[in-house]
Amino acid sequence: MAIGALVPLALFIIVLGSVGYRLVMLWRRTRQVPEMLLGFGLLTVGSSFPLSAMGRAPALALEPFGRWCFAAGLSVSVVGLALMVFFNYWVFRRGSSWAMGFFIGVCALLAGSVAFIALANFSGESIDEIKRAMRPGTLTMMCSALVAFAWGGIESLRYWAAARRQLALGLADPVVVNRFLLWGTSGVTASVLVGAIVLCVLANMTILQEPLPLAVLASCGTVASATWYLTFLAPPRYLAFIRARAAQNS
């Protein structure tokens, strides 16, 4: 069960990195802010998983090297999440004072929680002790990430609903409309994935050893991978299908 569930999660990380790399390459040509924020955000979040996983390997978890790897992975992930939250602000709510305040609040919670976790990571003499010490910071960090992903998903779905009405009047590109739907779906799915991790922490469960959380993470990782891939790396046949369907419905 664990191996079967880890395959979609590995695919999730690969797609995350691939999309991030493509957006960074696009940013090098266009110098546009959204591509820069999302590209580097996805790349850094994707690179944080191997670092954190290495730090939690049984042979390294209680060693200084393993603890530093885990702390570094968390720090990198927070930087990536902050970039993605600012992407939401820049694309969907630029100029909004409440959205800027929301961004600052989420970043403060992320920074504070990762500092708490990093310190707790060096305090215990066993994995169970470390997990108990990190618990408040872990919950804060995960809840902040959940809110960040949900915000991006909801904003994109809101734009999708408005763009659908424009599409019905022939005033919107069907591919762009579909991308709003895909990006919104990926954000909501990512928030569900993070929510599953929060529930595991609350239940004191070890994710990689429990069938139910593994199944949830695997399914959410698969959906998020597919939607991210189709949003930014969609093959020509898929784009042709979207355009043909829109023409048929018009």
C-alpha positions in Angstrom: 0.0 0.0 0.0 2.7 2.5 0.9 4.7 1.9 -2.3 1.6 2.2 -4.4 0.6 5.5 -2.8 4.1 6.9 -2.9 4.2 6.6 -6.7 1.5 9.3 -7.2 3.2 11.5 -4.6 6.5 11.1 -6.5 4.7 12.0 -9.7 3.3 15.1 -7.9 6.8 16.3 -7.0 8.0 15.7 -10.6 5.1 17.6 -12.1 5.6 20.4 -9.6 9.2 20.8 -10.5 8.6 20.5 -14.3 5.9 23.2 -14.2 8.0 25.4 -12.0 11.0 25.0 -14.4 8.9 25.8 -17.5 7.5 28.9 -15.9 11.0 30.1 -14.8 12.2 29.6 -18.4 9.1 31.5 -19.6 9.9 34.3 -17.2 13.4 34.6 -18.6 11.9 35.5 -21.9 8.9 37.6 -20.8 10.2 39.1 -17.4 6.6 39.0 -16.2 6.0 38.9 -12.5 3.3 36.1 -12.4 5.6 33.6 -14.2 8.5 34.5 -11.8 6.4 34.2 -8.6 4.7 30.9 -9.5 7.8 29.4 -11.2 10.2 29.9 -8.4 7.4 29.1 -5.9 6.7 25.7 -7.4 10.4 24.9 -7.8 11.2 25.7 -4.2 8.2 23.8 -2.8 9.0 20.8 -5.0 12.7 20.8 -3.9 11.7 21.0 -0.2 10.1 17.5 -0.2 13.4 15.5 -0.9 15.2 17.6 1.8 12.6 17.0 4.4 12.3 13.3 3.5 16.0 12.9 3.8 15.9 14.5 7.2 13.3 12.0 8.4 15.1 8.9 7.1 15.4 6.5 10.0 19.2 6.5 9.8 19.5 10.3 9.8 16.4 11.6 11.8 18.3 11.9 15.1 21.6 12.9 13.6 22.7 16.5 13.2 22.8 16.2 9.5 19.3 14.8 9.3 17.9 17.5 11.6 19.5 20.2 9.5 18.1 18.7 6.3 14.6 18.6 7.8 14.9 22.2 9.0 16.3 23.3 5.6 13.4 21.5 3.7 10.8 23.3 5.8 12.5 26.7 5.3 12.6 26.2 1.6 8.9 25.1 1.5 7.9 28.3 3.4 9.7 30.5 0.9 7.9 28.7 -2.0 4.5 29.0 -0.2 5.1 32.7 0.4 5.8 33.2 -3.3 2.7 31.3 -4.3 0.6 33.4 -1.9 2.0 36.6 -3.4 1.1 35.2 -6.8 -2.5 35.0 -5.7 -2.4 38.6 -4.5 -0.6 39.9 -7.7 -2.9 38.0 -10.2 -6.3 38.2 -8.5 -6.3 41.0 -5.9 -3.5 43.4 -6.7 -4.1 46.8 -5.0 -6.4 45.3 -2.4 -5.4 46.4 1.1 -7.1 43.4 2.7 -5.4 41.0 0.3 -2.0 42.5 1.1 -2.8 42.2 4.8 -3.8 38.6 4.3 -0.5 37.9 2.5 1.5 39.5 5.3 -0.4 37.6 7.9 0.0 34.2 6.2 3.8 34.9 5.7 4.1 35.8 9.4 2.4 32.6 10.5 4.6 30.5 8.1 7.8 32.2 9.2 6.9 31.8 12.9 5.8 28.2 12.6 8.9 27.1 10.7 11.2 28.8 13.3 9.3 27.0 16.1 9.5 23.6 14.2 13.2 24.0 13.4 14.0 24.7 17.1 11.8 21.8 18.3 13.5 19.5 15.7 16.8 19.9 17.6 15.3 19.4 21.1 14.1 15.7 21.3 16.0 12.5 21.8 13.5 10.3 19.9 11.2 10.8 16.9 8.1 10.7 19.2 9.6 13.4 21.4 10.4 15.6 18.4 6.9 15.1 16.9 5.3 16.2 20.1 7.5 19.2 20.5 6.9 20.3 16.9 3.1 19.7 17.0 1.9 23.3 17.6 4.2 24.7 14.9 3.4 21.9 12.5 -0.4 22.5 12.8 0.1 26.3 12.4 2.2 25.8 9.3 -0.1 23.3 7.7 -3.2 25.4 8.4 -1.5 28.4 6.9 -0.6 26.4 3.8 -4.2 25.1 3.6 -5.6 28.6 3.6 -3.1 29.8 1.0 -3.9 27.0 -1.4 -7.6 27.3 -0.8 -7.4 31.1 -1.5 -5.8 30.6 -4.8 -8.2 27.9 -5.8 -11.3 29.9 -4.8 -10.1 33.0 -6.6 -9.3 31.1 -9.8 -12.7 29.3 -9.7 -14.4 32.7 -9.2 -12.6 34.0 -12.4 -13.6 30.8 -14.2 -17.3 31.4 -13.4 -17.1 34.9 -14.8 -15.1 33.8 -17.8 -17.7 31.2 -18.6 -20.3 33.8 -19.1 -17.9 35.7 -21.4 -17.2 32.5 -23.3 -20.9 32.0 -23.9 -20.9 35.4 -25.6 -17.8 34.6 -27.7 -15.7 37.1 -25.7 -13.2 34.7 -24.1 -10.6 32.2 -25.2 -11.9 28.7 -24.2 -8.3 27.5 -23.4 -7.9 30.4 -20.9 -11.3 29.7 -19.4 -10.3 26.0 -19.0 -7.0 27.0 -17.3 -8.9 29.0 -14.7 -10.9 25.8 -13.9 -7.8 23.6 -13.8 -5.8 26.0 -11.6 -8.8 26.4 -9.3 -9.2 22.7 -9.0 -5.5 22.2 -8.3 -5.7 24.8 -5.5 -8.7 23.2 -3.8 -7.2 19.7 -4.2 -3.9 20.9 -2.7 -5.8 22.3 0.3 -7.6 19.0 0.8 -4.2 17.2 0.7 -2.8 19.6 3.3 -6.0 19.2 5.3 -5.4 15.4 5.4 -1.9 16.0 6.8 -3.4 18.2 9.5 -5.9 15.5 10.5 -3.0 13.0 10.6 -1.1 15.3 13.0 -4.2 15.8 15.2 -4.7 12.0 15.3 -1.0 11.4 16.0 -0.8 9.2 12.9 2.3 8.4 10.9 1.3 9.1 7.3 3.5 6.7 5.6 2.3 3.8 7.8 -1.5 4.3 7.7 -3.6 3.2 4.6 -6.3 5.9 4.8 -4.1 9.0 4.8 -1.9 7.4 2.2 -4.9 6.8 0.0 -6.1 10.4 0.4 -2.6 11.9 -0.3 -2.2 9.6 -3.3 -5.5 10.5 -4.8 -5.1 14.2 -4.1 -1.5 14.1 -5.5 -2.8 12.5 -8.7 -5.5 15.1 -9.2 -3.2 18.0 -8.5 -0.5 16.6 -10.8 -3.0 16.2 -13.6 -4.5 19.6 -13.3 -1.1 21.4 -13.0 0.2 19.4 -16.0 -2.9 20.4 -18.1 -2.7 24.0 -17.0 0.9 24.6 -18.1 2.0 21.6 -20.1 -1.1 20.6 -22.0 -0.5 18.6 -25.2 -1.9 20.0 -28.5 -4.6 17.3 -28.6 -6.0 18.4 -25.3 -6.1 22.1 -26.4 -7.8 21.1 -29.7 -10.4 19.2 -27.7 -11.1 22.2 -25.5 -11.5 24.5 -28.5 -13.7 22.0 -30.4 -16.0 21.5 -27.4 -16.4 25.2 -27.0 -17.2 25.6 -30.7 -19.7 22.8 -30.5 -21.5 24.4 -27.5 -21.5 27.9 -29.0 
